[in-house]
Amino acid sequence: MYTINFFDDNCLLKYTGFRRIYGKAEQAGEYNEHHSHSNGVVLKGTPLAPYVMYYAAIDENGGFRTSMATSEDGVHFKPLVNDIEFEGKKYPNEIIPLKEMTEFMDAVYLPNGKEGEKYILMGCYFDNPKVDCPDKIYVSEDGIHFRYKSTGYHKRGTEGIQTHYWNEEENCWSLLMRPYWGERYVMRIDTKNFENFSEPVLTQVPDSIDRPQTEIYGIAAKKMGDTYVGMMALYETAYENYGMKMHKYLGGSFEVQLVYSHDGKYFQRSLREPFIQSGFCGDPASGYILPFCIYERDEDYILSVAQTPVEHGKFKEKGAKLGFYSVKKGRFIGMRAYAGNGYMCTRPLLWHGGEAQINVQVPYGQIVCRVITDKDEPMEGYSFEECVPFTGDGLWTPTWKNGNTLGMLKDKAFALEFKCNNGIVWEIKGDCRVMGQIEMLKYVKTGVRPPEKRPY
């Protein structure tokens, strides 16, 4: 099953009357058990609970204390109290001494990992006298009692913002992090076992289209269908930090934009507008908003986001909390038909068989589909007029009045054309291979099939 989405025009041949739009991220829950919180990383499907969260509980002095919580539904969490004892422990669900891990960054669950190392916890230690920030790895069998394992998977040391995703193309874990303490752009490091790590590779930097003095704070990503989708936090620094202070920290606001990758390595920018934006003054996320992970829950993806009602750098103020935003699967970005009918045509498809599933939202309009042959003509029996119109909100399988379906076109080369009124096409799923023009021509004339996986 291949997914055609609309982050770009990669799978589209032509369209008119459509505009690309973002979907909705709606807040589904929040967590603020102690003073204030940040860096919430949620693991799904561990033996501990349906959802386990490792996070930084921020005390009144600004200390980031590595702590735990669990949830049954993925958006409402409760502290997981433990029996761990150490000097300076402040919260009953705290798991690692503050003097060992200044800031928790990331967590991974490895069900097939080594004995005693099923859970991986990553963080950093601020060695201020040496102006150093070594990264640390802690491991655990039960996910609660951790032991120190190693230091220095990032040779220079990074801080604060790190996320991970499973990279299917490279069969490894990809870690997204900063290149150095205080350097706000994104590098990628790959690992198969959390013992050997690749050299860091540049993944994303601000560019000239961004607003002046914008910095990239971090990216949380996950593979969805055939595309890696990322939430990128952009930090617009405050004017009073310019000039001779040389350090952009206090003040400034955030917004979250979408980025995406076809290969799991390099991310491209999407629409230059907020997917999640800081709210109005006084709202829970009116100052600082930073995504830390993306995970599945039923028919939704959940985004774990650190948020504060005050501007950047004031985390110890009361009000900093973790927010959980839900987005319907397949509805991060779509094509909306505006005035009148929108027309859209895919690139040529080599149809392997079965039916299509079109994720559409047309509660007050309708959508129809037709099949276009390799000669750029409507296929007999698959016209707009013969298509059974669809009105509704959900997955649509096109059918035609004479009983024809796409499942009857196995191993045929064709394009799909849609006509939509007052609705949104979110994505198209089908067992097919998107082809270029010459690939289609070669297949039609010689029967030679293109490579199974499209390289772009």
Order of alpha helices (4+ residues) and beta strands (2+ residues): beta-beta-beta-beta-beta-beta-beta-beta-beta-beta-beta-beta-beta-beta-beta-beta-beta-beta-beta-beta-beta-beta-beta-beta-beta-beta-beta-beta-beta-beta-alpha
